[in-house]
Amino acid sequence: MIQPLISAKTLQARLARGEVTVLDATARLPGEQTDPDATFLRERLPGARRFDIELFSDPEQSLPHMAPSAGRFARLAGELGLTREQPVVFYDQGNIASSCRAWWLLRLFGHEQVFILDGGLPAWRESSSRIEEGAPSVPTAASYMPRLTVSCIRGLGDMLMLCAKPDGSLILDARSAGRFNGTAPEPRPGLSSGHMPEAGSIPFSELLDTKKHFLPPEILRARFAAAGASTSGTPLIATCGSGMTAAAIVVGATIAGFTNVALYDGSWAEWAATEGAPIEKTGATQEQKQ
């Protein structure tokens, strides 16, 4: 698999040669008060277009930003001027998780040459690279031919079956330790905190350094090993609150050399709202009461 990260320096060179399409995929995480659309118009990478994760979601779902159908994705990607063959680089304005989610979405629909700007917009600024402002030019529409990669995604039925009959897969949760252990509340009203049975905890911020660059592969491997992923062949399933920061686990695991990594798209927003889905809190299993 192609490594997901690209540095600001390498991206500068590839942009100068006209080799890549750059997309700002910033989405707000719970608690963030920023305006990604306004920031995009104020400062963006040269030639960058806006990739709205909420738009690239299933409008029929009550859960937040669930993956869209292949047809919806293909239509929206084509309107952005994308084809599955062209190299794409995602960046965000600083939370890293949203560019990881966009990377995962393209991978889900068969895009191979897709990358993440390591460190996002702050790293681009630090490299003294050129910034543009204002709305970008309207792209020429293209035909996007998706190829759904079902190994990238897991649904509620998959997770319920896994909890009932473990198959060796390791569930890794990107939420904070307090939410995982059930000692801190969930940001979404009405949801119990806690975690799925046998899940391991990797708060997504622990995969990043202080400047929100991903840690080196050897350190990431050690972090995954501490969470229970003893070999690079361990099947991993990433989860979080709503499928956003879980994508950072998918990216971190890919950097670390894991090749069998999926994302539970409904994540805790779905699991904790499902009657009968088992929830553990600081080691004690409790049945979800609705």
N, C-alpha and C positions, 0 to 999 in steps of 0.2 A: 504493500500500500504506500502511496505517496505520502511523505511526511506533511503534516498539516500547516506548519508554521512558516512564515516568510518574514524576514527582517526588513526594517525600514530601508536600509541601504540596498538590499537586493530588489525591493519593490521599486525604488527610485530608478534603478537601471532598467527594469522591465517596463516601467511606464514610459521611460524615454524612448524605448524601442517600439512602443505601441503593442506590447505583447499580452496585456492583461486588461480585464474589465474590473473596476474597483467599485464596491458597493458598501455603503454605510448601513449596517444592520442594527443600529442601536435600538434597544427596547428597554423600558424602565423595569427595574426589579422592584419588588415590594419595598416600600419605604423611600424610594428615590423620588425626588420632586423636580427633576430636570425636564426640559422640553426638547426631546431629540430632534424634532422637525425644525424648530427654531435654531438650534445649535448647528444643524446641518447647513442651513442657509447662511449662517454667519461664518462658518469655517468648515471646509471639507477638503478632502484630498483632490488633486487635479483630476478632472473628468469624472469624479465619483457620482453615482446615482444613489437614490434612496431605496433600500430594501426594507419594506415594512413587514415585520414578522407577523403582526396582527392581521394584515391583509393576506399574507401567505399562510392562513390558518383555515380551519373548517368552520364556516359560518353556521352550520347546522348543530354544532356542539355547544352545550352549556358550559363546558370546561374551558379554561383559558388556553389560547393559542395551540390547539391540537393540530396535528399535521393535516393538511388538506388532501383532497382526492388528487390522483395523478392528473386528471383533466384540468382541475382548477389550477394546480401548480404549473402545468404546461402553458396554460393561457397567460397567466400572470408573468411567468418567466419570459415568454415570447414577447410580451408587451414591453419588458425591460430591455429587449434586444438580445437576450441570451440564447445561445445554443448549447447543447450538452458537450460539444467538443472544445469550446473556448475556455481558456484559463480564467478563473474568477478569484479575486481576493476580497475577502470580507474584512471590515474593521468596525470597531464601535468607538464610542466617545469616552470609554474608560471602565465599564464594568466587566468587560471580557466575555461574560457568559452569553450575551446576546449574539456576538459574532460566532461563538461556538455553536449556538443553536442554528444559526443560518447555515454554517458549514455542514452540520449534521443533516439539515433539510435537503441540501443539494446532494449529499452523499446518499440519502434515502431514495432519491429519484435518479440515481445512476450517474451523477456527475463525478468524474474522476479528478480532473485538474482544478481542485478548489482548495484555497489556502486561507489562513487567518494572519492578519498583520499582528505579529507578536508585540504586545504592549498597547495596541490600538492607537487612537489619535494622539494621546500623550507622547508615545514613542516617536510618532511622526514629527511632532513639534520639536522634541528634543534633538532630532537629527537635523534640525534647521532646514527641513524640506519645505517646498513651496505649498502654500495654502491658497485655496480659491474661496470665493464667496458668491452668494446668489444662487439662483436656480440653475441646474445644469441644462444642457441642450436636450431636447426630446429625442429619445433613441429611435432608431429605425426598427420597427417590429420584425421579429424573426420567428422561425418555427422551432419550438422546443419539443424534442421527442423523449419523454421520460421513460425510465426503466426502473420500476420499483424494486428496491433491494430489501426484501422482507426480513432478512437477517439483522437489519439495523434497528428494528422496532419491536416492541412487545406491548400487548394490550392487557386489559384487566383479566380476561380469561386465562391468558398465559401465566400471569402472576398468581392467580388463585390456584391454578394447577401446580405451579412450582412450589407453593407453600404446602399444598397437600401431599405432593410427591416430589421431593427434591431430586434434581438431576445432576448435581455437581456445579451448577451455576452459582455465582456469588453476586448477591445484590449489594450495591454500594450506594449510599445515600449522601447527597451533596448538601443537605441542610445543616444548620448549625447544630452543635452538640446538644444544646438545651432542647431544641425542638425534637431532635432524634431521641433523646433520653426521656422525653415527656416532662421535663422540668421547666420548659419555657412554652408560652402559648404560640399557636399558629397565627399568622397574619390574617388568614381568612376566617371570618366569623363562623362559629358553629362546628369547627373541625377540632377534634382531639389531636394533641401532639403525640409523639411516640414513633415507633418504627415497625416495619414489616418483620416477621419472624426470620431469624438468622441473618438479617442484614448487617452489613458493616458500615461504619461511619467514616466518610472523607469529606468534611466541609470543603467546598470548592476553593475557598481562599487558601487552603493549605497546599494547593497545587501551584501557587503563584508566589513570586517574590514580592518585595515591598513596592516595586514599581509595576506590579501586575503583569510581569512576563512569566511565562511558564518556567518552572524549575527544570534543570537539566535532566535528561533521561534517567541517569543512574539514581538520582535522588527521588524521582517519581517512582521508579521501580521499587525502591525501599519503602516508600509511603504506601504503595499498593500491597506490598508484601506484609506490612504491619497490619493492614486491614483484612488480610486473609487470602490475598491473591498470590499464592506461592510460586506459580510459574506463569510464563507468558501464554501458556495454553489454557489457562483457567477461563471459562466463559464468564463474562462480566455483564451485568445488567445495571445500568445507572438509573437512579431515580432522584427526585428532589421534591419541591413543593408543587410545581406545575410544568415540569419538563424543560425548564430553561437552564438552571445551573447544572442539571444532570448532564447537559451537553459538554460542560467543562470537564467532567469526569471522562466522558467518551474521548475527548481530545487528549486529555492527559494520559489516558491509558494507551491511546494510539502512539503518542510520542514515546511512551515507555516500552513499546514493542508488543503490546497485546493485539491480537488479530481477531478475536471473537468478542466484540463489544456491541451491546444493544442498549437502547434507551426505552424505558417504560414511559410512554408518552403521557398517560393520565396522571402519573405520579401520585403524590400524597393528596392532592385535591380530589382525585377520584377514589383512591383507596380508603381514605378516612371517612368518605361519604357513602361507602358501600356497606349495606347491612350484612353483618356476619363476617366481614373481613377482619382477620385477627390483628390486633395491635399490641405491641409490647412496649412497656414503660420501665426503664431501668432494670431490665431483666425479668419482669413479671408479665406474663401474657394475660391480656384482657380481651374479651370479646367485644367488638364494637356494638354499642347499643344505639338504636335509632328510635 
